[in-house]
Amino acid sequence: MSEESQKRKCPALRWTKRFGVAAFLFFLIKGLLWLIVPGIIAYFSLS
């Protein structure tokens, strides 16, 4: 057996990457909503 097959990756690293992607998407969507919702309110209140 080679050394490559005996090495195991840490499962915490995989969960950290998943959490990072989830956090990025959450804050991206949250930030876009902070821009879109007031824009929609202003659009409908002024027209």
N, C-alpha and C positions, 0 to 999 in steps of 0.2 A: 504494500500500500504506500501511496505517496503521502507526503506531509500535507499536501493541499486537501486531501479528503479527510484527514484527521482533524484539521482545524475547524472549529465551529464558530459561527458568528454569534455575537451576543444578541439575545432576543430583545434586550432593552434598546439597542440601537435601532432596530426595526420599528419598535413602538414609538421611539422618539421622532423618527422621520415621519411616521403616520400622524403623530400629534402636530408636528410642525406644518405639514400640509393642511391638516384640518384647521389649525389656527389661522394660517394664511388665508384660506378660503373664507372663514368666518369673518375676519376683519376686512377683507376685500368687499364682501357683500354688505357688511354693516356700513362701511364707508360710502359705498355707492348709494345705499338707501338714505344716508344722511344728506346726500346731494340731490337725489331724485325726489324724495317726498316733499321737501320745502319748495322745490321747483314746480311740482304739480299743484301744490296748494296755491302758490303765487300765480300760476297760470290761470287757474279756475277762479281765483278771487278777483283778478284784474279784468277778466273778460266778461 
